[in-house]
Amino acid sequence: MLRCNSATSMLLRLRFASVLLSLLACWCALVVYLEWSPPASLLRHYRSPAGPAGRHAASSRGDVGPPSTSPATSVLTTDPGTKGVPGMHVMAVGDSSSLGGLMVAVNSVLLHTARPVTFHLLTTAEERTHLRTWIESTKLHTMTYTILPAVGKTRLRLAKTLLPELLPRALRGPVLYLDPDTVVQGDLWELVSAPLGATQVGAFSQDCTGRARGWTGPWDARLEGAGLDPTACPLATGAFVAQLDRWRAQNITQRLHLWLDALAREPMVGPHSALDQVDVAMSLVLHGRVSSLPPLWHVQHLGTSGKRHSKQFVERARLLRWSGRLKPWMARAHHAEVWERYLVPDPTGQFRPGRKRG
């Protein structure tokens, strides 16, 4: 009897030890998994495309050469100092009259996000040295940026239609395009991480103001025949998100320039319209191919009807645009004090807001 009890006791001890060892092995496996696996949030927000990574990108400071003609590659944009957090890409443009606006747009983006941002800046040949000096001589010298090959004023006006040609070929994911009359007051990650439909090439706002409505004129019949609604609001093209891999796959740039050629022969809008032919071409080609930006992410027409927006509403907006005649650096611009808080003074003294002159 004693021997039986002893054997049973030994068997129980062995089973207990076996269970204990199994639990210990599971615990060790869990520790290894948590230590080496990427966070779920990173997997969820991973975007395959991006371009040059952080400050280690080729030519991330200063000029870059023409875009590479090698096949596109899938690159995750990360910053070495942020442990693999996906970054963002922003393209901003400006000429001699609006370079201060470009700098304000850049500064406003940086002040409202903790994520790494790579800026792709485009200006004319006359302003390249000025732009580089403005960045390198001020607090903005620590940002990651490229100055794209210079273009003339006509091509600068068309830059938003030429994104795949102007930006590095390896860049395939979402890019935020900004006109120089823009201020960003929210974290751009809200936009670039927002999901798109399976075939959508980007996200835009519409322009439904009175001067933009009824913009198709004599083209109405032809547009209806092509399945387009001539009474629809056109797109607002001063700030938008473009998914570059889909833009290329759907030949958006080629389609846009076919329309621009046609509109050069027979304009669709008159001289008093709030739109230009670039707006029209983008509205036609991108019809049904884009999603909508949230309303507060593109508050427009501060350059024409800024008085209709309260100060409280303007402060609450996530992205502001002074589309219209009165730009925020001009003397009589509405809500210019919001724009001015992001101004980085020009170290060369060439750019001074109008209201500060004299």
Secondary structure, 3 states (H helix, E strand, C coil): CHHHHHHHHHHHHHHHHHHHHHHHHHHHHHHHHHHHCCCHHHHHHCCCCCCCCHHHCCCCCCECCCCCCCCCCCCCCECHHHCCCECEEEEEECCCCCHHHHHHHHHHHHHCCCCCEEEEEECCHHHHHHHHHHHHCCHHHHCEEEECCCCCHHHHHCHHHCHHHHCCCCCCCEEEEECCCEEECCCCHHHHCCCCCCCCCEEEEECCCCCCCCCCHHHHHHHHHCCCCCCCCCEEEEEEEEEHHHHHHCCHHHHHHHHHHHHHHCCCCCCCCCCCHHHHHHHHHCCCCEEECCHHHCECCHHHHHHHCCHHHHHHCCEEECCCCCCCCCCCCCCHHHHHCCCCCCCCCCCCCHHHCC
